[in-house]
Amino acid sequence: MRRVKVGVLGATGTVGQRFVELLDGHPWFEVTALAGSERTQGRLYGEAVQWHLGADVPAYARGMRLQPGKPGLDCEVVFSALPSEAAGSLEPLFAAAGYKVFSNASSYRMALDVPLMVPYLNPEHLAAIPVQQARRGWKGFILTNPNCVSIPLAMALAPLHSRFGVRRALVTTMQAISGAGYPGVPSYDILGDVVPYIGGEEQKVETEPLKLLGSWEGEAFRYADIALSAQCHRVPVREGHLLAVSMELGQALPEEDVLSAWQEWRPDMLGMRLPSAPDVPLIYRSEADRPRPGRDAMTASGMGAVLGRLRPCPLLGWKFNVLGHNTVLGAAGCSLLNAELYFASVEQVAETVPDVQPSRSRIPAL
Ligand SMILES: NC(=O)c1ccc[n+]([C@@H]2O[C@H](COP(=O)([O-])OP(=O)(O)OC[C@H]3O[C@@H](n4cnc5c(N)ncnc54)[C@H](OP(=O)(O)O)[C@@H]3O)[C@@H](O)[C@H]2O)c1
């Protein structure tokens, strides 16, 4: 069985730690390189990292030495959890050197030849990779995952958009402090308070879902025709972004039709069953006071989006809440799913792994 060697850039950070946790014991991927900034390079991971997750630093990672985050790492894949500025300069170097880069940073998400992907939503956008490689002369590639709000928002809208059309939506966010990385927002600024500003966030939330819900047309992406408006807030919650959404659909419907579109939705993912994907990634809770970050963020091991409170909206027709874990579904988990999808469908690793179903379909362009 082929095991794919992977590295993590920004491995000591908030998202990097999630990668280190999620990759522990992964059936296809073996972590062979961890990279940090100049601050931590050369130190043992277990000593350099300020671990924020529940359990201890996974045993496999403790004794690994942090390396400089530049090509030369002993791996085929790099998961990038770099700040966007560093990602902007370093990720193309890795892609040019032949590495497969799965990035959380915003630097290349909206680039014309870079897939922005959530396997639940747009797995066919993998077909942009050969075009990117040909245009840029890269042996490797960059494949990005969206912002941590864009993912649960797009997951909530996707089943409705494909059945009924979504004309416009207004989203108000309540975003956890871990979304700002570590140390992130000073405690003095957030304890007992709400900050009604997250730099650059509203623009990302208003554009990324349109690429996700759009199509790859062979040479370029066509964006979904939905008008989005976002208002983003940082709240004193540790993990999990809660969204309040009002939306206008393309037709008048009874409530049961909206609910059943959500409840019946099973993403195709090119016919793959991926090791880190839950069977049901979109969950509707019927209690009046759910979803809540403190109780529901880890639903489906953090890989699910949790919906609730569907009700009429006097302005746009319908309103509801949706919640997503910002560092799992919203970051490292989504990146890991993208890598699983790539290796299952393009490199066909799945057929060598006994507990994963072989694919039903392949992507012709690849
Ligand atoms: N936090 C979230 O919920 C979330 C969600 C979606 C996307 N993202 C994106 O994911 C990326 C990482 O975010 P984060 O929250 O994990 O940030 P973070 O906690 O601040 O961690 C940043 C990491 O990058 C490393 N780093 C910093 N500057 C570097 C440089 N110049 N060269 C190489 N490495 C450098 C740091 O290394 P040292 O510790 O060694 O200094 C650290 O490991 C960002 O692009 C962010 O926008 C974050």
The ligand as a MOL file (V3000), in Angstrom:
LIG
                    3D

  0  0  0     0  0            999 V3000
M  V30 BEGIN CTAB
M  V30 COUNTS 48 52 0 0 0
M  V30 BEGIN ATOM
M  V30 1 N -7.6080 30.0360 12.4770 0
M  V30 2 C -8.6080 29.7160 11.6580 0
M  V30 3 O -9.7260 29.3890 12.0960 0
M  V30 4 C -8.3920 29.7330 10.1660 0
M  V30 5 C -9.4340 29.2910 9.3570 0
M  V30 6 C -9.2740 29.2770 7.9720 0
M  V30 7 C -8.0880 29.7020 7.4280 0
M  V30 8 N -7.0690 30.1530 8.2290 0 CHG=1
M  V30 9 C -5.8160 30.5590 7.5910 0
M  V30 10 O -4.8100 29.6170 7.9340 0
M  V30 11 C -3.5410 30.2590 8.0120 0
M  V30 12 C -2.9380 30.0100 9.3830 0
M  V30 13 O -3.7650 30.6070 10.3680 0
M  V30 14 P -3.5840 30.3210 11.9310 0
M  V30 15 O -4.8450 30.7720 12.5500 0
M  V30 16 O -3.1050 28.9420 12.1570 0 CHG=-1
M  V30 17 O -2.3930 31.3600 12.3110 0
M  V30 18 P -1.3720 31.3030 13.5420 0
M  V30 19 O -1.9670 30.6180 14.7130 0
M  V30 20 O -0.8970 32.7060 13.7150 0
M  V30 21 O -0.1510 30.4040 13.0130 0
M  V30 22 C 0.7220 30.8550 11.9960 0
M  V30 23 C 1.7730 29.7900 11.7050 0
M  V30 24 O 2.5840 30.2370 10.6060 0
M  V30 25 C 3.9660 30.2750 11.0040 0
M  V30 26 N 4.5690 31.4610 10.3960 0
M  V30 27 C 4.3280 32.7470 10.6890 0
M  V30 28 N 5.0500 33.5590 9.8820 0
M  V30 29 C 5.7780 32.7420 9.0790 0
M  V30 30 C 6.7420 32.9690 8.0480 0
M  V30 31 N 7.0830 34.2040 7.6640 0
M  V30 32 N 7.3060 31.8980 7.4400 0
M  V30 33 C 6.9730 30.6450 7.8130 0
M  V30 34 N 6.0640 30.3580 8.7930 0
M  V30 35 C 5.4930 31.4090 9.4070 0
M  V30 36 C 3.9590 30.3240 12.5190 0
M  V30 37 O 5.1580 29.7010 12.9450 0
M  V30 38 P 5.8640 29.8830 14.3630 0
M  V30 39 O 4.8990 29.4600 15.4340 0
M  V30 40 O 6.9910 28.9280 14.2200 0
M  V30 41 O 6.2570 31.3070 14.4870 0
M  V30 42 C 2.7180 29.4880 12.8520 0
M  V30 43 O 3.0360 28.1200 12.7970 0
M  V30 44 C -3.8000 31.7460 7.7060 0
M  V30 45 O -3.5550 31.9850 6.3410 0
M  V30 46 C -5.2750 31.9090 8.0400 0
M  V30 47 O -5.8800 32.9680 7.3410 0
M  V30 48 C -7.1920 30.1610 9.5870 0
M  V30 END ATOM
M  V30 BEGIN BOND
M  V30 1 1 1 2
M  V30 2 2 2 3
M  V30 3 1 2 4
M  V30 4 1 4 5
M  V30 5 2 4 48
M  V30 6 2 5 6
M  V30 7 1 6 7
M  V30 8 2 7 8
M  V30 9 1 8 9
M  V30 10 1 8 48
M  V30 11 1 9 10
M  V30 12 1 9 46
M  V30 13 1 10 11
M  V30 14 1 11 12
M  V30 15 1 11 44
M  V30 16 1 12 13
M  V30 17 1 13 14
M  V30 18 2 14 15
M  V30 19 1 14 16
M  V30 20 1 14 17
M  V30 21 1 17 18
M  V30 22 2 18 19
M  V30 23 1 18 20
M  V30 24 1 18 21
M  V30 25 1 21 22
M  V30 26 1 22 23
M  V30 27 1 23 24
M  V30 28 1 23 42
M  V30 29 1 24 25
M  V30 30 1 25 26
M  V30 31 1 25 36
M  V30 32 1 26 27
M  V30 33 1 26 35
M  V30 34 2 27 28
M  V30 35 1 28 29
M  V30 36 1 29 30
M  V30 37 2 29 35
M  V30 38 1 30 31
M  V30 39 2 30 32
M  V30 40 1 32 33
M  V30 41 2 33 34
M  V30 42 1 34 35
M  V30 43 1 36 37
M  V30 44 1 36 42
M  V30 45 1 37 38
M  V30 46 2 38 39
M  V30 47 1 38 40
M  V30 48 1 38 41
M  V30 49 1 42 43
M  V30 50 1 44 45
M  V30 51 1 44 46
M  V30 52 1 46 47
M  V30 END BOND
M  V30 END CTAB
M  END
